[in-house]
Amino acid sequence: GNKFLEFEGGGRVSCAVRWTNGGATGGRKVEEVTACVDVAPTFRSIVKGRKKPANPYDGIDIGQLLDGRTERIDRTVYLGVGAAVSRQWKMVLAGRNPGMKLKEDMFIDIEDNPSEKLPWKGNVDETAGKELRKMIVEYDAIKPYYEEIPYGQGREGFRPPFEWKVTKD
């Protein structure tokens, strides 16, 4: 896959967690669908934060996965730009992400085709497809408060603030 695309390796990446003081035990592998938005609610739960955030979290507390209280959660995650994934299914709608260059919608059984090899067609769960499509359309309709600028715009002549430590490889 490629970062910034919804193919595997972009949408699904590895994460390592070290949690001592009565938390997760080592050597476990969790393969559930989680997202970076789950970090804040999980940390809040771990430290037993009492004060509620001003706005609700987008993510969920996944501590029960990390410490072994549960092995599975039923979850669908919006990946952005016309894509969503659940434990078994992934859908990417054609024409939403210009970098994907899809001519038709992609609907993949992740359990049967984890590396997303062509062809994508196969067992299609119509209920899952409708649910994923509904989520994607709903989330894609959200517009940012400020207009997004195209990637790379403003780079020429940019000078970082003095406190930034910018290095070149």
C-alpha positions, -999 to +999 in steps of 0.1 A: +000+000+000+009+036+001+005+062+028-022+087+022-041+061+002-067+037+015-049+006+003-034-017+030-002-002+043-018+032+043-051+026+060-039-003+082-005+000+099+012-016+128+014-001+163+033-012+194+021-004+229+040-008+261+019-005+292+033-014+326+018-009+361-010-035+358-019-029+322-015-051+292+007-082+293+034-087+267+033-110+237-003-103+226-013-095+191-045-075+186-059-074+151-090-054+156-098-022+137-087+007+157-077+042+149-055+071+160-087+088+174-088+060+200-056+071+217-071+100+237-101+082+251-080+052+259-054+072+277-081+091+296-095+057+308-061+044+318-053+074+339-089+074+352-094+110+341-124+125+359-129+157+340-149+152+308-135+167+276-152+198+264-163+180+232-170+143+228-141+121+215-143+108+180-127+075+191-134+049+216-116+035+247-098+004+234-082-005+268-102-036+271-085-049+239-051-039+252-054-055+286-072-087+273-106-082+289-120-087+254-106-101+222-131-085+197-149-053+191-175-047+164-163-015+148-163+004+115-138+032+110-140+060+084-106+062+067-113+095+049-118+105+013-145+080+004-133+050+024-143+029+055-132-004+069-146-029+094-131-062+107-141-080+075-149-054+049-134-024+032-151-001+008-136+027-012-159+047-035-145+055-069-138+092-078-135+104-042-097+102-038-079+113-069-047+095-059-066+061-059-076+064-096-104+039-092-128+034-121-153+015-099-161+012-063-138-012-044-155-036-020-131-061-004-134-090+020-103-083+041-104-117+057-103-135+023-081-109+005-059-091+032-034-078+007-061-065-017-050-083-047-070-080-079-098-088-086-117-071-058-149-088-067-160-119-048-183-125-019-203-093-014-222-088+018-250-064+007-258-054+043-222-045+050-219-027+017-249-006+024-237+003+059-202+012+047-215+033+018-239+051+042-211+059+066-188+071+038-214+094+022-223+108+057-187+115+066-176+128+032-204+154+034-187+170+064-170+202+052-141+218+072-147+252+088-117+266+069-110+259+033-083+233+028-054+244+007-039+220-019-010+199-007+023+217-012+008+252-016+027+277+004+060+257+005+080+280-017+095+307+005+082+291+037+105+299+067+098+278+099+096+296+133+129+299+151+119+274+177+114+246+152+143+222+148+144+215+111+170+191+098+178+178+063+187+142+056 
